[in-house]
Amino acid sequence: VRGVGLLCGIAFRAPKSLKLRLGWETFAKIHSGAFGHLIVSSLFSRENLLTQMCGNQHSVLKVAPPLVVTEAQIDRFVDGVGGLIEEMHAGAAIWKHGLSLAQRALRHSI
């Protein structure tokens, strides 16, 4: 995590474990923004958290809450992101969700 004040970015990088790195590299081959889309869409569909990736940095989640954000809202965001990361490390469900997103994107691009 890097940033100043409430304007931060959560930078994701290739995992060290082979099992997780395979998922990461698969998404990188599909499209450079596929992993970021997986993060953003999962946070929205599961937690109702509207987020976005950082411009051309498809592996950096932008954290830019409004100035009137409450501590409870920040806690909710942190819990949502933490839960998603735990799920990525725990099993294949989130990766399957990502592959279904990629399949839909490919069908619509043809």
N, C-alpha and C positions, 0 to 999 in steps of 0.2 A: 504494500500500500504506500502510495506517495502522494504528496499534495501539500496544500497550505490551508489552514483553517478547515472550513467545511467543504472546500473544493478539492476533491481527492480522486484518485484513480486506483483501481484494484487491477494490477497487472497479473495476468495468468501466463504461465510459461509451461513448456513441455514437462510433463511429470517425469520423475526419476524411475518409477516402477514401469517395467515393460508392459504390463497389462494396461495401465492407464495411458501410457505413451502411444499404444496402438490406436486407441480411440482418438487421441489428440491428432495424431498424424493422418488418420483417415479423414477427419474433418478438414485439415489443412489442404489435403488433396482435392476434396470436393470443391472448396472455395475458401479463400483466405478469411472471409467473414462468417463462415459456417459455425465455428465454435462460439463466436460472439452472439450470433443469432440464437443458438441453443441456450446460452445463459440468459439473454434478455427475454426470450419467449417463455422459458421455464419460470423465471421470477414473476412474470406477469400472470401466467396461467395458474400457478400454484399459490402465489402470495399476494396477488393484486398489486405488485410493485412495478411501477413504470420506470424503466431505466433505458440506457442506451450505451453503445460502445463509443469510444473516444475517436471520432473522425476516422482517419486512416489506420489507427491503431486497433485492429480488429480483436486484439486480445487484452484490451484495457477497458474495464467497466468504469464508466463515468459516474462519479458520486458528486452530485451538485444539488443538495437540498435547498429549499427556499430559506431565507433568513428567519422565517417564523416557525421553523421546524421545532417540534417538541422532542424532549429526551425519549419519550415513549415511541415516537415515530422512528427515531434513530435506532433504538433498540430493536424495533420490528424489522427494519432493514438489515441490520447486522445479523439478526437471527435467521432471516430468510436466506441471505447469501451464505451464511455458515451452514445452514441445513442443506442447501443445494450442493455445496462443496463436499460435505460429508456423504451425501448420496452418490456423488460421482466416484468417491473413493470406495464406497461400500459395494456397489453392484452395477449391473448392466442396464437397469431400467432407464436411467436418464440418457444413456448412449443410444438405446433403441428409440427413444423419443426423438433424439437428434437425427437419427438415420431416417425416420419417417418424415421429418421436416425436409431433409435433403431430397428424398424421393418425390415429395410433392413439388418442390421447387424445380426439379428436373422435368417432371411431367408438364409443368406450366411453361417451361422455357422452350419446349419442342414445338 
